[in-house]
Amino acid sequence: MSDNQLTLSMLGGLEADSKGLPISAADRDKLLKTFRETAAGEGLGVYDVGARLLGFVGEALRKPLAGIVGEVWKQRKELREIAEKGDKRDVEGNVELFDHTISWNLHPSVELRANGVKLCTMVFDCKANLKLQGVQLQIRNCCVTRIDAGKLGSTIALEFKSVPLMPPCKKTIDLRKSWDLPNGGIRLA
């Protein structure tokens, strides 16, 4: 999504340097403390892996939102119908999404080793709830090529063994007036 592509890691507050969406130093310190405590609970306290663990999970959640919404949009009937016509010739269509909700679960895992010996694998649960409001999609030849206006609301929750690692991170972003998606857009077919 343009030069500053949104990712789950940014929306979840796991990237401190993301432009326009930074978390506060205090929030990052709390999250780091929680990761250290989680690692200690798994018998890894002596290794002080909290910061690296946070970094690995943050990296695993650098999934672009364009990829997530693309997967969901492939399942929408009105979008598929326009996309199917685009396989045969130059077809263009517009679809409006007034209140479009997307729920997505990811399970990043980190395998921890010391001196080549596997200590454990930690599996995290990331629950992403996204809400697009007042968005219009332009579809050309099986791809969403342009997104016009709207707002994005997000709630990202991160858990380990069903225990929340942080309060759900909620953000609302005014999307640009419109933008063209790079690399031909989000492929629907």
C-alpha positions in Angstrom: 0.0 0.0 0.0 2.2 2.8 -1.3 5.6 3.8 0.1 4.6 3.4 3.8 2.9 0.0 3.6 0.8 -0.8 6.7 1.6 -4.1 8.4 0.1 -6.0 11.4 3.3 -5.2 13.3 2.8 -1.5 12.9 -0.9 -1.6 13.8 -0.1 -3.8 16.8 2.5 -1.4 18.2 5.4 -3.8 17.8 7.4 -1.5 15.5 8.6 1.6 17.4 10.0 3.2 14.3 7.0 3.0 12.0 6.2 6.4 10.6 3.0 7.9 11.9 2.2 4.9 14.1 4.8 4.8 16.8 4.2 3.3 20.2 5.3 5.2 23.3 8.6 4.3 25.0 6.6 3.4 28.1 4.3 1.0 26.2 7.3 -0.6 24.5 9.0 -1.1 27.9 5.9 -2.8 29.3 5.7 -5.1 26.3 9.4 -5.9 26.6 8.9 -6.7 30.3 5.9 -9.0 29.4 8.1 -10.8 26.8 10.8 -11.3 29.4 8.3 -12.7 31.9 6.8 -15.0 29.3 10.3 -16.3 28.4 11.1 -16.8 32.1 7.8 -18.7 32.6 9.1 -21.1 29.9 12.3 -21.7 31.9 14.3 -19.3 29.7 14.9 -16.5 32.2 18.7 -17.0 32.4 19.0 -16.4 28.6 17.4 -12.9 28.7 15.7 -13.3 25.3 12.8 -10.9 25.9 14.1 -8.2 23.4 15.0 -10.7 20.7 11.8 -12.6 21.2 9.8 -9.3 20.8 11.9 -8.6 17.6 11.2 -12.0 16.1 7.4 -11.8 16.8 7.4 -8.2 15.4 9.2 -9.4 12.3 6.8 -12.4 11.9 3.8 -9.9 12.0 5.2 -7.7 9.2 2.5 -9.1 7.1 1.2 -6.3 4.8 -2.4 -5.5 5.2 -2.8 -5.5 1.5 -2.1 -9.2 1.5 -4.7 -9.9 4.3 -7.5 -7.8 2.7 -6.6 -9.4 -0.7 -7.2 -12.9 0.7 -10.5 -11.8 2.1 -11.6 -9.9 -1.0 -11.0 -12.9 -3.2 -13.9 -14.5 -1.3 -16.4 -11.7 -1.9 -18.9 -12.5 -4.6 -19.2 -9.0 -6.1 -15.4 -8.7 -6.4 -15.0 -12.1 -7.9 -17.6 -11.4 -10.5 -15.8 -8.3 -11.7 -12.4 -10.1 -11.5 -13.7 -13.0 -13.6 -14.7 -10.7 -16.5 -11.2 -9.2 -16.5 -9.5 -12.5 -17.5 -11.0 -12.2 -20.9 -10.6 -8.5 -21.8 -9.9 -5.1 -20.4 -12.6 -4.8 -17.7 -12.9 -2.1 -15.0 -15.4 -1.8 -12.2 -16.0 -0.1 -8.8 -17.2 -1.6 -5.6 -18.1 0.3 -2.5 -17.6 -1.1 1.0 -19.4 0.9 3.6 -18.6 -1.1 6.8 -16.4 -4.0 5.9 -15.0 -6.1 8.8 -12.2 -8.5 8.5 -11.0 -10.9 11.2 -7.7 -12.6 10.8 -5.7 -14.9 13.1 -1.9 -15.6 12.8 0.2 -17.9 14.9 3.8 -16.8 14.7 6.2 -19.2 16.4 9.8 -18.9 17.6 12.1 -21.8 18.1 14.7 -21.1 20.7 18.1 -22.8 20.7 21.2 -22.5 22.9 24.5 -23.9 21.6 22.6 -25.7 18.8 20.2 -27.5 21.3 16.5 -26.8 20.9 15.2 -25.4 24.2 11.5 -24.9 23.1 9.2 -23.5 20.5 6.9 -20.7 21.6 3.7 -20.2 19.6 2.0 -16.9 19.8 -1.6 -15.9 18.8 -2.3 -12.7 17.0 -5.9 -11.7 16.5 -6.5 -8.9 14.1 -9.9 -7.3 13.7 -10.0 -4.7 10.9 -12.8 -2.4 9.9 -12.8 -0.5 6.6 -15.3 2.3 6.5 -16.5 4.2 3.4 -14.0 2.6 1.0 -14.4 2.4 -2.8 -12.3 -0.1 -4.7 -11.4 0.2 -8.4 -10.9 -3.2 -10.1 -9.1 -3.5 -13.4 -8.3 -6.9 -15.1 -8.7 -9.1 -12.0 -6.8 -6.7 -9.6 -7.8 -4.1 -7.1 -5.7 -1.2 -8.5 -6.9 1.8 -6.6 -8.5 2.5 -3.2 -10.4 5.7 -2.7 -11.0 7.4 0.7 -12.2 5.8 3.9 -11.0 4.9 7.4 -9.3 1.9 8.8 -10.0 0.8 12.3 -7.9 -1.9 13.8 -7.7 -3.9 17.0 -4.7 -6.2 17.3 -4.4 -8.6 20.3 -1.3 -10.7 21.1 -1.4 -13.7 23.3 0.8 -16.6 24.5 -1.0 -19.7 25.7 -4.3 -17.8 25.8 -2.8 -15.1 28.1 -2.8 -11.6 26.7 0.7 -10.1 26.4 -0.6 -6.6 26.1 -3.9 -4.8 26.0 -5.4 -4.9 22.5 -3.8 -2.2 20.4 -6.6 -0.1 18.8 -5.9 2.4 16.1 -8.0 4.4 13.6 -6.3 5.7 10.5 -7.7 8.1 7.9 -6.7 6.6 4.7 -5.4 9.0 2.0 -7.9 10.6 -0.3 -6.9 7.8 -2.8 -3.9 5.8 -3.8 -2.9 3.5 -6.6 -1.6 0.1 -5.4 1.9 -0.9 -6.5 2.9 -4.0 -8.6 -0.4 -4.1 -10.5 -2.5 -4.1 -7.3 -4.1 -6.9 -5.2 -4.8 -9.9 -7.5 -8.3 -11.3 -7.0 -8.3 -14.3 -9.5 
